Amino acid sequence: MNVSQIRAIGLEDISLCVSVIWESFSTVAKELGLTAQNAPRFTAFAVTEERLRRQLLQEKRPMYGFFQDGALAGFYSLFLQEEGCSCELNNLCVLPARRHQRVGEELLAHSLETAKRLGYKKMHLGIVEENQILRRWYEAHGFRHTDTKRFDFFPFTCGYIERCL
C-alpha cells in the first residue's frame, strides 16, 4: 500500500532535503548544460545543509516535504517577505523517478493553501526562462509571467511569475 503525506520539515530532514533538491534540479542543469563552474548559484549547486538550516531556524521559512512510504519524494519552502502581501515559493522540486505522478501538483496546491492560510495575497517565484515546459506548467496552474532578467553569474535568463491567492 502506497502511503503519501505532505508534512513540515524538521532539522532531522535537512540532509534528505538537500539530496532531493540536488537530484531534482540536476536534471534541469543537465538539460541546459549548467555546471557548478558556469552557474555556481543555480539551485542544484548552491543549496547546502547549512543554508537550509539557516532558512528553517533563523529565517523561519516554512518547509514541507512530500513523503511516499516514508521516503522524501518532493520539497518546497516559502520565503515570507512583506507580511500579508507577497511570499516567494522556493525550491519546489520532485525526484525524477516520482515525476508525472501528481506530486508537484500536490506540493504546489499545498504551498498555495499554506501561503493563503498565513495571510499572504500573492505568491511569486523565479524560474529558468528557457525552461518553457516548467513555465507552461506554472501558467496552467494560474501563474502569469511578469518579467525577465539577465545576470552575469547565470548563463540563462531568469523569468519571474506570480499568482494572486
C-alpha positions as CSV (number, residue, x, y, z in Angstrom):
1,M,0.0,0.0,0.0
2,N,1.4,3.4,-1.1
3,V,1.1,5.9,1.8
4,S,1.7,9.6,0.9
5,Q,1.7,12.7,3.0
6,I,2.9,16.3,3.0
7,R,4.4,17.3,6.3
8,A,6.5,20.0,7.8
9,I,10.3,19.6,7.5
10,G,12.3,19.3,10.7
11,L,16.0,19.6,11.4
12,E,16.3,15.8,11.1
13,D,15.1,16.0,7.4
14,I,17.5,18.7,6.2
15,S,20.1,16.3,4.7
16,L,17.4,14.5,2.8
17,C,16.0,17.8,1.5
18,V,19.4,18.8,0.2
19,S,19.7,15.4,-1.6
20,V,16.2,15.7,-3.2
21,I,16.8,19.3,-4.3
22,W,20.2,18.4,-5.8
23,E,18.8,15.4,-7.6
24,S,15.7,17.2,-8.9
25,F,17.4,20.4,-10.1
26,S,20.4,18.4,-11.6
27,T,18.1,17.1,-14.4
28,V,17.4,20.7,-15.4
29,A,21.1,21.6,-15.1
30,K,22.0,18.7,-17.4
31,E,19.3,19.6,-20.0
32,L,20.5,23.2,-20.1
33,G,24.3,22.5,-19.9
34,L,24.6,24.1,-16.5
35,T,27.5,23.2,-14.2
36,A,28.9,24.3,-10.9
37,Q,31.6,26.2,-12.9
38,N,29.3,28.2,-15.3
39,A,26.3,28.5,-12.8
40,P,27.5,28.1,-9.2
41,R,24.5,30.0,-7.9
42,F,22.0,27.6,-9.6
43,T,19.9,25.8,-7.1
44,A,21.4,22.3,-7.8
45,F,24.8,23.6,-6.9
46,A,24.0,26.3,-4.3
47,V,21.8,24.5,-1.7
48,T,23.7,23.2,1.3
49,E,22.6,21.8,4.7
50,E,23.9,24.9,6.4
51,R,21.9,27.1,4.1
52,L,18.7,25.1,4.6
53,R,19.2,25.0,8.4
54,R,19.6,28.8,8.4
55,Q,16.5,29.3,6.3
56,L,14.5,27.0,8.6
57,L,15.8,28.2,12.0
58,Q,16.8,31.8,11.6
59,E,14.6,33.0,8.7
60,K,11.7,30.8,9.9
61,R,10.8,29.7,6.4
62,P,8.0,27.2,6.3
63,M,9.4,24.0,4.6
64,Y,7.4,21.0,3.6
65,G,8.1,17.6,2.1
66,F,6.1,15.1,0.2
67,F,6.7,11.7,1.7
68,Q,5.8,8.4,0.0
69,D,6.1,5.3,2.1
70,G,8.3,7.2,4.5
71,A,10.7,8.4,1.8
72,L,11.1,12.1,0.7
73,A,9.9,12.5,-2.9
74,G,9.5,16.3,-3.1
75,F,10.1,19.5,-1.3
76,Y,9.3,23.2,-1.2
77,S,9.8,26.2,1.1
78,L,8.2,29.7,1.4
79,F,10.2,32.9,1.8
80,L,7.7,35.1,3.7
81,Q,8.5,38.6,2.6
82,E,6.1,41.5,3.0
83,E,3.7,40.4,5.8
84,G,0.2,40.0,4.4
85,C,1.3,40.9,0.9
86,S,3.6,38.6,-1.1
87,C,5.7,35.5,-0.5
88,E,8.1,33.6,-2.7
89,L,7.9,29.9,-3.5
90,N,11.4,28.4,-3.3
91,N,12.9,25.0,-4.4
92,L,9.6,23.3,-5.4
93,C,11.0,20.0,-6.7
94,V,10.2,16.4,-7.3
95,L,12.6,13.5,-7.6
96,P,12.8,12.5,-11.3
97,A,11.5,8.9,-10.6
98,R,8.4,10.5,-8.9
99,R,7.5,13.0,-11.7
100,H,4.3,12.7,-13.6
101,Q,2.6,11.2,-10.5
102,R,0.9,14.5,-9.4
103,V,3.5,15.0,-6.6
104,G,4.3,18.5,-8.0
105,E,0.6,19.4,-8.2
106,E,0.0,18.4,-4.6
107,L,3.1,20.3,-3.4
108,L,2.0,23.4,-5.4
109,A,-1.6,23.2,-4.1
110,H,-0.2,22.8,-0.5
111,S,2.1,25.8,-0.9
112,L,-0.8,28.0,-2.2
113,E,-3.0,26.9,0.7
114,T,-0.2,27.5,3.3
115,A,0.5,30.9,2.0
116,K,-3.1,31.9,2.0
117,R,-3.6,30.5,5.5
118,L,-0.7,32.6,6.6
119,G,-2.4,35.7,5.3
120,Y,-0.5,36.3,2.0
121,K,-2.2,37.7,-1.0
122,K,0.3,36.8,-3.7
123,M,3.0,34.2,-4.5
124,H,5.9,34.7,-6.9
125,L,8.9,32.8,-8.0
126,G,11.8,32.8,-10.3
127,I,12.4,30.2,-13.0
128,V,14.9,29.5,-15.7
129,E,13.1,31.3,-18.6
130,E,14.5,28.9,-21.2
131,N,12.7,26.0,-19.4
132,Q,9.4,26.6,-21.3
133,I,7.9,23.3,-20.1
134,L,8.1,24.5,-16.5
135,R,6.8,28.0,-17.4
136,R,3.8,26.4,-19.1
137,W,3.2,24.1,-16.1
138,Y,3.0,27.1,-13.7
139,E,0.9,29.1,-16.2
140,A,-1.5,26.1,-16.3
141,H,-1.8,26.5,-12.5
142,G,-2.8,30.1,-12.6
143,F,0.6,31.9,-12.6
144,R,1.3,34.7,-15.0
145,H,4.7,35.8,-16.4
146,T,5.7,39.2,-15.2
147,D,9.4,39.8,-16.1
148,T,12.7,38.5,-17.3
149,K,16.2,39.5,-16.2
150,R,19.8,38.6,-17.1
151,F,22.5,38.3,-14.5
152,D,26.3,38.0,-15.2
153,F,26.5,35.0,-12.9
154,F,23.9,32.9,-14.8
155,P,24.3,31.6,-18.4
156,F,20.4,31.7,-18.7
157,T,17.6,34.2,-18.4
158,C,15.7,34.4,-15.1
159,G,11.9,34.5,-15.6
160,Y,9.5,35.8,-13.0
161,I,6.0,34.6,-12.5
162,E,3.3,35.3,-9.9
163,R,-0.2,34.4,-8.8
164,C,-2.8,36.0,-6.6
165,L,-4.0,33.8,-3.8
